[in-house]
Amino acid sequence: MISVFGSLVGKEEIEEISSSIENQWMGLGPKVSRFESEFSSRLGLSGLVMVDCGTNALYLAIKTLGIPPGRELIMPAFTWIGCAQAVMLNGLVPVFCDVDLDSQNVTAQTISRYISSKTAAIMVVHYAGKPVAMEEVMALGFPVIEDAAHAVDSKRNGRYCGNLGTIGIYSFDAVKNLATPEGGGITSQNPEYLELARELRYCGIAKSGFEAKDTSKKRWWQYQVRDICPKMLPNDIVASVGLAQLRRLDSNQRYREKIWRFYQQEFASVGWLCRPVDAAENEQHSYFTYTIRVLNQRRDDLARYLLERGIYTTLRYEPLHLIPIYKSHSKLPISEQLNEEALSIPLHPRLTENEVQYIVDSIKSFPG
């Protein structure tokens, strides 16, 4: 079966892990610090606070803003459930808004109609790695949590995504552009947010064992608890993979873009299929996933057709306002249209050129 998402790992990752094992570092240690530093340097960030996953990065990013419970946070409906979970776990109310049909991104226009006296913040998601028009969203005057889980290599106006809003997060899970067993990170241009996130990630303890090196104190092992927070520490095994993946990122991105361009070229003449939009001239795309729209109510038929030919596809994502647990009564026509038309097809660095050609040929052979 050809997988829809995937990563490419090998000897470099094994060597990095081996060095950590040999040095008896499996928990939070020097590799985490190295990854935070090298990642920040590559993206021109003020700093990065690494945590154990992208969803916890979102939770912690929202928590650092100190928004009172019960306030509302406007966010896209067409995104991963972890985004809504992070909002609700902070005691806030998610207000789902619609997205643009072509980019699957929120816009200032889709957000603004939901602004009320209860609004405290906005969350944006750079869907598939296509940057949101952040200048217009920031102009709405609210703190903006920037979910760059798909956009680790995306830029807008020369600056990397994740570093455009009030606070930003990244995901480093096993299928992302920079893949690790599981991981996430938080960044901000505000050093106070970074400091607070670093203090909170270890159950709210201001200093971890690795960081608490001041033995001049009589009882140097004692600590202060800054706030109530779950443990969400990263570890050196994950960071080892991250360091190797950071060195692979440029080559992996070039291959992702090559597949994307081939798809765009080959599907241009397929009348029943709508292709995703490319990055604008002032943008750089991360090519996390290639999401087509299938017209004439044939999306499910195409997905089954491809599955029978050994090609796995998926809907990324089911709109959140349609999931009963969130008790939303919103009517969001674009998200609902995407729920019937959108389909993510394989795009990742482990695909062979023959597999990419087979995917294209199979889609073109579908009697749409």
C-alpha positions in Angstrom: 0.0 0.0 0.0 1.3 3.5 -0.9 1.0 5.6 2.2 -0.5 9.1 2.1 2.0 10.5 4.6 5.5 9.4 5.4 9.0 10.3 6.4 12.5 9.4 5.3 15.0 8.3 8.0 18.3 6.4 7.8 21.8 6.2 9.1 22.1 9.8 10.2 19.2 9.4 12.6 20.6 6.1 13.9 24.0 7.7 14.5 22.5 10.6 16.4 20.4 8.3 18.6 23.4 6.0 19.2 25.5 8.9 20.5 22.8 9.8 23.0 22.5 6.2 24.2 26.3 5.9 24.5 26.4 9.1 26.5 23.5 7.8 28.7 21.2 10.6 27.7 17.6 9.5 27.0 15.6 12.3 28.8 15.8 16.0 28.5 19.4 16.9 27.9 22.0 18.4 25.6 20.5 17.2 22.3 17.3 19.1 23.1 19.2 22.3 23.7 21.1 21.7 20.4 17.9 21.2 18.5 16.3 24.2 20.0 19.3 26.3 19.0 19.9 25.0 15.5 16.2 25.1 14.6 15.9 28.7 15.9 19.0 29.6 13.9 17.7 28.2 10.7 14.4 29.9 10.9 15.6 33.2 12.4 13.6 32.7 15.6 14.1 34.5 18.9 14.1 31.0 20.4 12.3 27.7 20.5 10.9 25.8 23.5 10.7 22.1 22.6 7.9 20.0 24.0 6.7 16.4 23.6 4.1 17.0 20.8 2.5 19.7 18.6 -0.9 19.5 20.4 0.8 20.1 23.8 2.7 23.0 22.1 -0.7 24.5 21.3 -2.0 24.0 24.8 1.1 25.6 26.3 1.1 28.5 23.8 -2.5 29.3 24.7 -1.8 29.0 28.4 1.2 31.4 28.2 -1.2 34.1 27.0 -3.0 34.1 30.3 -6.5 34.4 28.8 -9.3 34.2 31.5 -11.4 31.0 31.4 -14.7 31.3 29.5 -13.5 33.7 26.9 -13.8 32.8 23.2 -11.0 31.9 20.7 -11.9 32.0 17.0 -10.3 29.2 15.0 -10.8 27.4 11.7 -13.2 24.5 11.6 -11.2 22.8 8.9 -8.3 21.6 11.0 -7.1 18.9 13.4 -9.0 18.1 16.6 -5.9 18.9 18.7 -6.4 22.6 17.9 -9.9 22.6 19.6 -8.7 20.3 22.4 -6.0 22.7 23.3 -8.5 25.6 23.4 -11.0 23.7 25.6 -8.3 22.3 28.0 -7.4 25.9 28.7 -11.0 26.6 29.7 -11.8 28.7 26.6 -14.6 28.4 24.1 -13.7 27.5 20.5 -15.6 29.5 18.0 -15.3 27.8 14.6 -15.0 29.9 11.5 -15.0 29.0 7.8 -12.0 28.9 5.5 -11.2 30.0 1.9 -12.3 27.3 -0.6 -9.1 27.4 -2.7 -6.4 27.6 0.1 -8.3 26.0 3.0 -6.9 28.8 5.1 -8.7 31.3 7.3 -8.8 34.9 6.2 -9.5 38.2 8.0 -12.9 38.1 6.4 -13.8 34.6 7.5 -12.7 35.4 11.1 -14.1 38.9 11.5 -17.8 37.9 11.3 -17.3 35.9 14.5 -15.7 38.7 16.6 -17.7 39.6 19.7 -17.2 41.1 23.1 -16.2 37.7 24.3 -13.4 37.3 21.8 -9.9 37.0 23.4 -7.7 35.6 20.7 -7.5 34.0 17.2 -5.9 30.8 16.0 -4.7 30.4 12.4 -3.5 27.2 10.7 -1.2 27.4 7.6 -3.1 24.6 5.9 -0.8 22.2 3.9 2.0 24.7 4.3 0.4 27.6 2.3 0.9 30.7 4.5 -2.1 32.6 5.8 -2.3 36.3 5.0 -1.1 37.2 8.5 -0.8 40.9 8.1 -4.6 41.2 7.7 -5.3 38.8 10.6 -3.0 40.7 12.9 -4.7 43.9 12.0 -7.9 42.7 13.6 -6.2 43.6 16.9 -6.2 40.3 18.9 -3.4 38.0 20.0 -2.9 35.4 17.3 -1.8 31.8 17.9 -0.1 30.6 14.8 -0.3 26.9 14.1 2.6 26.2 11.8 2.4 22.4 12.1 2.3 22.1 8.3 4.5 25.0 7.7 8.0 24.4 9.1 9.6 25.6 5.9 7.0 28.2 4.8 7.6 31.9 4.5 5.6 35.0 4.0 7.3 38.3 3.0 10.7 36.7 3.8 9.8 35.6 7.3 9.2 32.0 8.4 5.7 31.0 9.5 5.4 30.4 13.2 7.2 33.7 13.7 4.5 36.0 12.3 1.9 36.0 15.0 1.9 36.6 18.8 3.0 33.1 19.5 3.6 30.1 17.2 3.9 26.4 17.3 5.4 23.6 15.2 4.8 19.9 15.1 7.6 17.3 14.6 5.6 14.1 14.6 6.4 11.1 12.4 4.7 12.4 9.2 5.6 16.0 9.3 8.2 17.7 7.1 10.7 17.6 9.9 9.8 14.2 11.3 10.6 12.7 14.8 8.9 10.0 16.8 6.9 12.8 18.4 7.6 16.4 19.2 6.6 20.0 19.1 7.9 23.5 19.7 6.8 27.0 20.7 8.3 30.3 19.5 7.5 33.9 20.0 9.1 37.3 19.5 8.1 38.0 23.1 10.8 36.6 25.4 8.5 36.5 28.4 6.2 34.0 26.6 9.2 31.8 25.8 10.5 32.0 29.4 7.1 31.1 30.8 6.6 28.2 28.4 10.0 26.8 29.3 9.1 27.0 33.0 5.7 25.4 32.6 6.7 22.4 30.4 7.9 20.3 33.4 4.7 20.2 35.5 5.1 23.9 36.1 8.5 23.5 37.7 10.7 26.5 37.0 13.8 24.4 36.4 14.2 20.8 35.3 16.9 18.5 36.7 19.1 19.1 33.7 18.8 22.9 34.1 19.1 23.2 37.9 22.8 23.4 38.2 23.2 26.0 41.0 24.9 23.9 43.8 25.7 27.0 45.8 22.4 26.8 47.5 22.1 24.7 50.6 19.3 22.5 49.1 19.9 22.9 45.4 17.4 20.2 44.6 14.5 22.2 45.8 12.3 23.9 43.2 9.4 26.3 42.9 6.2 25.4 41.0 5.1 28.3 38.8 1.7 27.0 37.8 -0.4 23.9 37.3 0.6 22.3 34.1 1.0 18.7 32.7 4.4 17.3 32.1 5.3 17.8 28.4 9.1 17.5 28.3 10.9 16.5 25.1 13.8 14.1 25.2 17.2 13.6 23.7 16.2 10.6 21.6 13.5 12.6 19.8 15.9 15.6 19.5 18.6 13.3 18.0 16.2 12.4 15.2 15.2 16.1 14.9 18.9 17.1 14.4 19.4 14.6 11.6 16.1 15.6 10.1 17.1 19.3 10.2 20.1 18.4 8.0 17.8 16.6 5.6 15.1 19.3 5.5 16.4 21.1 2.4 16.7 18.0 0.2 13.4 16.6 1.5 11.7 19.9 0.7 13.1 20.0 -2.9 11.7 16.5 -3.5 8.3 17.4 -2.0 8.2 20.4 -4.3 9.1 18.3 -7.3 6.2 15.9 -6.6 3.9 18.9 -6.1 4.9 20.5 -9.4 4.4 17.2 -11.2 0.9 16.8 -9.8 0.1 20.4 -10.7 1.2 19.8 -14.3 -0.4 16.4 -14.7 -3.8 17.3 -13.2 -4.2 20.6 -15.1 -6.2 18.9 -17.8 -8.4 16.8 -15.5 -11.8 18.6 -15.7 -13.4 16.9 -12.7 -10.5 17.7 -10.3 -9.6 21.0 -8.6 -5.9 21.4 -7.8 -4.6 23.2 -4.7 -3.3 26.7 -5.0 0.4 27.5 -5.3 2.2 29.9 -3.0 2.0 33.6 -4.0 5.1 35.5 -5.1 5.8 36.7 -1.6 5.4 33.2 -0.1 7.2 29.9 0.3 5.3 26.7 0.6 6.1 23.6 2.7 4.2 21.1 0.6 3.0 19.1 3.6 0.0 17.5 1.8 -1.5 17.7 -1.6 -5.3 18.2 -1.3 -7.5 18.0 -4.4 -11.2 18.7 -4.7 -13.2 16.1 -6.5 -16.3 17.5 -8.2 -19.7 15.8 -9.1 -20.0 14.1 -5.7 -17.4 11.5 -6.7 -14.8 12.0 -3.9 -15.6 8.9 -2.0 -15.7 6.9 -5.3 -12.2 8.1 -6.2 -10.9 7.3 -2.7 -12.3 3.7 -3.0 -11.0 3.4 -6.6 -7.5 4.3 -5.4 -7.6 2.1 -2.3 -8.4 -0.9 -4.5 -5.2 0.0 -6.5 -3.0 0.1 -3.4 -3.0 3.9 -2.9 -4.1 5.2 0.5 -5.8 8.6 0.6 -7.6 10.5 3.4 -9.6 13.6 4.2 -7.4 16.0 6.1 -9.5 17.1 8.0 -13.2 16.5 9.0 -14.6 19.9 9.9 -14.7 20.3 13.7 -18.1 22.0 13.8 -19.6 18.7 12.5 -18.1 16.6 15.4 -20.8 16.2 18.1 -18.4 16.5 21.1 -17.9 20.2 20.3 -21.6 21.0 20.4 -21.3 23.5 17.6 -24.4 24.7 15.8 -22.5 26.7 13.2 -23.3 26.5 9.5 -20.0 26.8 7.6 -20.7 26.2 3.9 -17.1 26.1 2.6 -15.9 23.7 5.3 -18.9 21.5 4.6 -18.2 21.6 0.9 -14.6 20.5 1.6 -15.9 17.7 3.7 -17.6 16.3 0.6 -14.9 17.2 -2.0 -11.5 17.3 -0.4 -9.0 14.4 -0.6 -5.3 14.3 0.4 -3.3 12.1 -1.9 0.3 10.8 -1.2 3.1 13.4 -1.0 6.2 12.6 1.1 9.9 12.1 0.6 9.7 8.3 0.7 7.7 8.0 -2.5 9.6 6.7 -5.5 9.2 8.4 -8.9 7.5 5.2 -10.2 5.0 5.4 -7.3 4.3 9.1 -8.1 3.7 8.2 -11.8 1.4 5.3 -10.8 -0.6 7.7 -8.5 -1.1 10.1 -11.4 -2.0 7.4 -13.9 -4.5 5.9 -11.5 -6.2 9.2 -10.8 -6.3 10.0 -14.5 -7.9 6.6 -15.3 -10.7 7.3 -12.9 -14.0 7.7 -14.8 -14.8 11.1 -13.2 
